[in-house]
Amino acid sequence: MAYNTYSDLQERYQKDRKTIWRWWAKDFILEPPKRVGSVLLGWTDEQLERFENGGGK
């Protein structure tokens, strides 16, 4: 499975890293990135599609 990184999201949405972090960590409008233990993998295409369609979590 491929994961979208912060860099991918920055390019896709034309927003900086702080904004993307805020969307999931403070505003809760973007699902948190997938993790394995403490390693951040990134966001799946399905997560981003739900975000773009206003589905959130």
Buried (B, 14 or more C-beta within 10 A) or exposed (E): EEBBEBEBBBEEBEEEEEEBBBBBEEEEEBBEBBEEEEEBBBBBEEBBEBBEEEEBE
